[in-house]
Amino acid sequence: MDLDTFFVSCERLLDSRLNNRPVLIGGTSDRGVVAACSYEARVYGIHSAMPMKMARLLCPDAVVIRGDSGTYSKFSDMVTEIVKESAPIFEKSSIDEFYVDITGMDRFVQTSYLWSRELREKILKETHLPISFGLSTSKTVSKVGTGEAKPNNHIEIPEGNEMPFLAPLSIKKIPMVGDKTYHKLRSMGIEKIRTVQEMPMELMERVLGKNGTVIWKKAQGIDTTPVVAWSERKSISSERTFEKDTTDVAKLRSLLVAMAENMCYQLRNENKLTACVSIKIRYSDFQTYTKQRRIPYTSLDHTLIATVLDLFDKIYDRRVLIRLIGVRFSYLVGGTYQIRLFEDSEKLIKLYQAMDHVRNRYGQGAVKRAIGMDSKTIGGMNPFNGQAPTIPAIGKP
C-alpha cells in the first residue's frame, strides 16, 4: 500500500485551494531541491530531487511550499494506526508505504482482495488521503502493481499471472534497478522485463554479478522476502560506562556528538529514519535518568546532534560525577533523505552523501566532526548488529 504523492496530499488536506494545481514541496530558495510534486507538476517533467530553480523554470505557475515534516509524520501515524488495527502482520517500509501479509485471510473473509479494498476504503474515509495498493504473491510484484494502479486505485495480480503482468513493463519498474543498472541494461538492448525473463539467469549474473541474479528472479515474479512485522519501538542505541566517573562537560558533549554522528551514519547506511531521540545518564550513585523527544522523521546529523545536546543540557542538572551516558534513536522506519529535502539545501544533502561515500570506502572514522575527534574508535560500532562499541576513556588519546 502506497500513499499517493503523500506530502502533496497532506498539504491539500490543509488547503483545498491547492487541489488540481501544480504543487512543488521542497526548499523554497533557488538552492533548494524538490522533495515531492503533484501529478499536475509532473506533466512538465518535474520530479523529486530536481533542483527547485529548474523546476520553477519548467513550471512558473507552480505553487511552491516549504513543507512541514512534523505534519507529514502525524498523517503517517494516523494511517499506521488504521493498518495496525486491521492487519494481522504489516511492515512499515517508509513514511508512506506499507506491506501487509494477509496469508490465510481467505478463511475469515470472502476474498483477500475484498478485504484489501475495505482496508483502503477505511483509510480513505478516515484520513481523506489517497492510497493505492497492489495485491499479489510477493513484495516485488505487489510493489510494481501498486505503481501501475496509481493514482488512487488498486489492482490484483493473481497467482500464476505474475510473469505475464510484469512482461510488458519497463525494466526500470523492477525494484533495485537504479539509473546506473538501467543504462547498463539498455546498452545491452534490454528495454522490457520480458527480455530479462527470457534470458538465462547465468547471463544476468555474468553481467551484473549477484545483483543480476536477484533482478532476474524479480523479473520472474520470484521474491521470497518476508513481511517483517513492524514494531513502533524498534531502536538503536549506544552507551558508554566510564572507567573513571567524570564531570567534564566538554568531553561528555564531545562523546555524545561522536555517538550521535556514528548512529546517524548507520541510519542512512541502513536506509532508516528515526522519530524519537532519547538520552540516558547514570550518576556515580547509580541513580539513572532518561529524557526523550519526538521529532519529525530524519537521519541527518545536524538535526539529531542538536536534539541530543539539547536533551543533555536539560537532563544534566545535578553536577554529580557521571558513570554512564547513552543515546537512543527509536520509532525507526525505512526511508532516505527525501523527508528532509524541504528543509535542507541541495548543497547540504550532497555534503552528507559525499561524507557517507568516503566512510563507506575508507571506514566510518574517515570523516567526523572536530568536536568528536577525541572519541576515535566510536566509528567501529554498528548498532544494527548488536556489537558493543570500543570507546576509550574520556580524555586526550
C-alpha positions in Angstrom: 0.0 0.0 0.0 1.4 3.4 -1.0 0.0 6.8 -0.1 -0.1 8.8 -3.4 2.0 12.0 -3.6 1.9 11.9 0.2 3.4 15.3 1.0 1.2 17.0 -1.6 -1.9 15.2 -0.4 -1.2 16.3 3.2 -0.9 19.9 2.1 -4.1 19.7 0.1 -6.0 18.5 3.1 -4.8 21.6 4.9 -5.5 24.0 2.0 -8.1 22.9 -0.6 -7.0 25.8 -2.9 -4.1 23.5 -3.9 -6.4 21.0 -5.5 -5.8 20.4 -9.2 -2.9 22.8 -9.2 0.8 22.1 -9.9 2.4 21.9 -6.4 6.1 21.7 -5.5 7.3 20.8 -2.0 10.9 21.4 -1.0 13.5 24.1 -0.4 12.0 27.4 -1.4 15.3 29.0 -2.3 16.9 28.5 -5.7 19.5 26.3 -3.9 16.7 24.0 -2.6 15.5 20.8 -4.1 12.1 19.3 -4.9 11.1 16.8 -2.2 7.7 16.0 -3.8 5.5 17.2 -6.6 1.9 16.8 -7.7 0.8 14.9 -10.8 0.0 18.2 -12.4 3.6 19.3 -11.9 5.0 16.0 -13.3 3.4 16.8 -16.7 6.1 19.5 -17.0 8.9 16.9 -16.5 9.4 17.8 -12.8 10.5 15.0 -10.4 11.7 14.7 -6.8 15.3 15.6 -6.1 15.3 18.1 -9.0 16.8 21.5 -8.2 14.0 23.9 -7.3 15.4 26.5 -9.6 15.0 24.2 -12.6 11.5 23.1 -11.5 10.4 26.7 -11.3 11.7 27.3 -14.9 9.8 24.3 -16.1 6.6 25.3 -14.4 6.5 29.0 -13.5 2.9 28.8 -12.3 3.6 26.0 -9.7 2.8 26.7 -6.1 6.0 26.2 -4.0 5.6 25.1 -0.4 8.5 24.6 2.1 6.7 21.7 3.7 6.5 20.6 7.3 7.9 17.1 8.2 6.1 17.2 11.6 2.7 17.4 9.9 3.6 14.6 7.5 4.7 12.4 10.3 1.4 12.9 12.1 -0.6 12.0 9.0 1.6 8.9 8.6 0.9 7.9 12.2 -2.8 8.1 11.5 -2.6 5.7 8.6 -0.3 3.4 10.6 -2.9 3.1 13.4 -5.6 2.1 11.0 -3.4 -0.5 9.3 -2.3 -1.8 12.8 -6.0 -2.2 13.9 -6.9 -4.3 10.8 -3.8 -6.2 9.5 -2.5 -9.4 11.0 1.1 -8.6 10.0 2.3 -5.4 8.4 5.6 -3.8 7.7 6.0 0.0 7.6 8.7 0.3 5.0 8.7 4.1 4.8 6.7 7.1 6.0 4.1 6.5 3.2 4.4 2.8 2.3 3.3 -0.4 3.9 3.5 -4.2 3.2 0.7 -6.3 4.6 0.8 -10.1 4.8 -2.7 -11.4 4.6 -1.8 -15.1 4.0 -4.7 -17.2 5.2 -7.2 -14.4 5.4 -9.5 -16.2 2.9 -10.6 -18.4 5.8 -12.1 -15.4 7.6 -13.3 -13.1 4.8 -14.9 -13.6 1.4 -11.7 -12.9 -0.5 -8.3 -11.3 0.3 -8.9 -8.8 -2.5 -12.2 -7.7 -0.9 -10.5 -7.3 2.5 -7.7 -5.2 1.0 -10.2 -2.9 -0.8 -12.1 -2.5 2.5 -8.9 -1.5 4.3 -8.1 1.0 1.6 -11.6 2.5 1.8 -11.3 2.8 5.6 -8.1 4.7 5.2 -9.7 7.0 2.6 -12.7 7.6 4.7 -10.9 8.3 8.0 -7.9 10.3 6.7 -9.0 11.5 3.2 -5.6 10.6 1.9 -5.4 8.9 -1.5 -3.8 5.5 -1.3 -3.2 2.7 -3.9 -2.4 -0.9 -3.4 -1.3 -4.0 -5.4 -2.2 -7.5 -4.2 -0.1 -10.4 -5.2 2.1 -13.3 -4.0 5.3 -11.3 -3.3 6.6 -7.9 -2.2 8.1 -7.2 -5.6 5.0 -7.9 -7.7 2.8 -6.1 -5.2 5.1 -3.0 -5.3 5.2 -2.9 -9.1 1.4 -3.5 -9.1 0.9 -0.5 -6.8 2.8 1.7 -9.1 0.7 0.6 -12.0 -2.5 1.1 -10.1 -1.8 4.7 -9.2 -3.2 7.2 -8.8 -5.6 6.4 -6.0 -6.6 2.9 -7.2 -5.9 -0.8 -6.7 -5.0 -3.9 -8.7 -4.8 -7.7 -8.1 -2.3 -9.9 -9.8 -3.5 -13.5 -9.1 -1.1 -16.3 -8.5 0.3 -17.6 -11.8 -0.2 -14.2 -13.6 3.0 -12.6 -12.2 5.1 -13.1 -15.3 2.5 -12.0 -17.9 1.8 -8.9 -15.7 5.5 -7.9 -15.5 6.5 -8.8 -19.1 5.4 -5.7 -21.0 6.7 -3.3 -18.3 10.0 -1.3 -18.5 12.9 -2.9 -16.7 13.1 0.3 -14.6 9.9 -0.8 -12.9 11.8 -3.6 -11.1 12.7 -2.5 -7.6 16.5 -2.1 -7.2 17.1 -1.2 -10.8 18.5 2.3 -10.5 19.8 4.7 -13.2 23.2 3.0 -13.5 21.8 -0.5 -13.8 19.1 0.7 -16.2 21.5 2.3 -18.5 23.7 -0.8 -18.5 20.8 -3.0 -19.4 19.6 -0.6 -22.1 23.1 -0.6 -23.6 22.6 -4.4 -23.9 19.4 -3.8 -25.8 17.1 -4.7 -22.9 14.1 -2.5 -22.6 11.2 -4.6 -21.3 11.1 -7.1 -18.4 10.0 -9.8 -20.9 13.6 -9.8 -22.3 15.1 -10.5 -18.9 12.5 -13.2 -18.3 13.7 -14.9 -21.5 17.4 -14.6 -20.7 19.4 -17.3 -18.9 20.0 -16.4 -15.2 23.7 -17.1 -15.7 24.0 -14.4 -18.3 22.5 -11.8 -15.9 24.8 -12.9 -13.2 27.8 -12.6 -15.5 26.9 -9.1 -16.4 25.7 -7.7 -13.1 27.1 -10.1 -10.5 24.9 -11.2 -7.6 22.5 -8.3 -8.3 21.9 -9.8 -11.7 20.6 -13.0 -10.2 18.3 -11.0 -7.9 17.0 -8.9 -10.8 16.4 -12.0 -12.9 14.4 -13.6 -10.1 12.3 -10.4 -9.6 11.6 -10.4 -13.3 10.1 -13.9 -13.0 8.0 -12.7 -10.1 10.1 -14.7 -7.6 10.7 -12.9 -4.3 10.6 -14.8 -1.0 11.4 -11.7 1.1 9.0 -11.9 4.1 6.9 -9.1 5.5 8.8 -8.2 8.7 6.4 -7.4 11.5 6.7 -3.7 12.3 7.5 -2.6 15.8 6.9 1.0 16.7 9.6 0.9 19.3 12.4 -0.6 17.1 15.5 1.3 18.1 19.3 1.6 18.0 21.4 2.8 20.9 25.0 3.5 22.1 26.1 3.6 25.7 29.4 4.3 27.5 30.3 3.3 31.0 33.4 5.2 32.0 36.5 3.7 33.7 36.6 6.7 35.9 33.5 8.8 36.7 33.6 12.3 35.2 32.0 15.8 35.2 34.0 17.1 32.3 31.0 18.6 30.4 33.1 19.5 27.3 34.3 15.9 26.9 30.8 14.5 27.6 29.3 16.6 24.9 32.2 15.5 22.6 31.3 11.9 23.3 27.6 12.5 22.7 28.3 14.1 19.3 30.6 11.2 18.3 27.9 8.7 19.3 25.1 10.5 17.5 27.2 11.1 14.4 28.0 7.4 14.1 24.4 6.4 14.7 23.2 8.9 12.1 25.6 7.3 9.6 24.3 3.9 10.4 20.7 5.1 9.9 21.5 6.3 6.5 23.5 3.3 5.6 20.5 1.1 6.5 18.0 3.4 4.8 16.3 4.2 8.1 14.8 7.3 9.7 14.2 8.0 13.4 11.4 9.9 15.0 12.4 9.8 18.7 15.7 10.7 20.4 16.5 9.6 24.0 19.3 10.5 26.4 20.3 8.3 29.4 22.6 9.4 32.3 23.7 7.3 35.2 25.4 9.1 38.1 28.1 7.7 40.4 25.4 7.0 43.0 23.7 4.7 40.3 20.6 7.0 40.0 19.6 6.8 36.4 17.7 9.4 34.4 16.3 9.4 30.8 14.7 12.1 28.7 13.3 11.7 25.2 11.8 13.9 22.5 9.6 13.0 19.5 10.8 14.7 16.3 9.9 14.6 12.6 11.5 11.6 10.8 15.1 12.3 9.9 18.6 10.7 9.7 20.7 13.8 9.3 23.4 14.7 11.8 22.8 18.4 12.3 19.2 17.8 13.4 19.8 14.8 15.6 23.1 16.0 17.2 21.3 19.3 18.1 18.5 17.4 19.7 20.9 15.1 21.6 22.9 18.1 23.0 19.7 20.0 24.0 18.4 16.9 25.8 21.7 16.5 27.6 21.7 20.2 28.7 18.2 19.7 30.1 18.8 16.4 31.9 22.3 17.0 33.4 21.4 19.3 36.3 22.9 17.6 39.4 26.6 18.4 38.7 27.4 15.0 40.2 30.0 12.6 38.7 28.6 10.6 35.8 29.2 6.9 35.5 27.3 6.2 32.2 25.9 8.1 29.3 23.9 6.9 26.3 21.9 7.8 23.2 19.0 6.0 21.7 17.1 6.6 18.4 13.7 4.9 18.2 10.5 4.8 16.2 12.6 3.7 13.2 11.1 3.4 9.7 12.6 2.8 6.3 13.4 5.9 4.3 16.1 8.1 2.9 16.9 11.8 2.6 13.6 12.7 0.9 11.7 13.6 4.1 14.2 16.4 4.8 14.7 17.8 1.4 12.3 20.7 2.0 14.4 21.8 5.0 17.9 21.4 3.7 19.6 22.7 0.6 20.9 20.6 -2.2 24.4 21.5 -1.2 23.9 20.1 2.3 22.3 16.9 1.1 25.2 16.4 -1.3 27.7 17.0 1.6 26.1 14.2 3.6 26.1 11.9 0.5 29.8 12.7 -0.1 30.7 12.1 3.6 29.0 8.8 3.6 30.7 7.8 0.3 34.1 8.4 1.9 33.1 6.5 5.1 31.8 3.5 3.0 35.1 3.4 1.2 37.6 4.2 3.9 35.8 3.4 7.1 33.5 5.2 9.5 36.2 7.1 11.1 37.5 8.6 7.9 35.2 11.7 8.3 34.0 13.1 11.5 33.2 16.4 13.3 36.1 18.0 15.1 34.2 18.1 18.4 34.1 14.3 18.4 37.7 13.7 17.5 38.8 12.5 21.0 36.4 9.5 20.7 38.3 8.0 17.8 37.0 4.4 17.9 33.3 5.1 18.1 33.1 4.6 14.4 33.7 0.9 14.7 30.3 0.3 16.3 27.4 -0.8 14.3 24.2 -0.5 16.4 22.2 -2.6 13.9 24.3 -5.8 14.5 24.4 -5.6 18.3 28.2 -5.3 18.6 29.3 -3.3 21.6 31.4 -0.2 20.8 35.0 0.0 21.8 35.4 3.5 23.2 38.4 4.8 25.1 38.1 6.6 28.4 37.3 10.3 28.0 40.4 12.4 27.7 43.2 13.1 25.4 44.4 9.9 23.4 
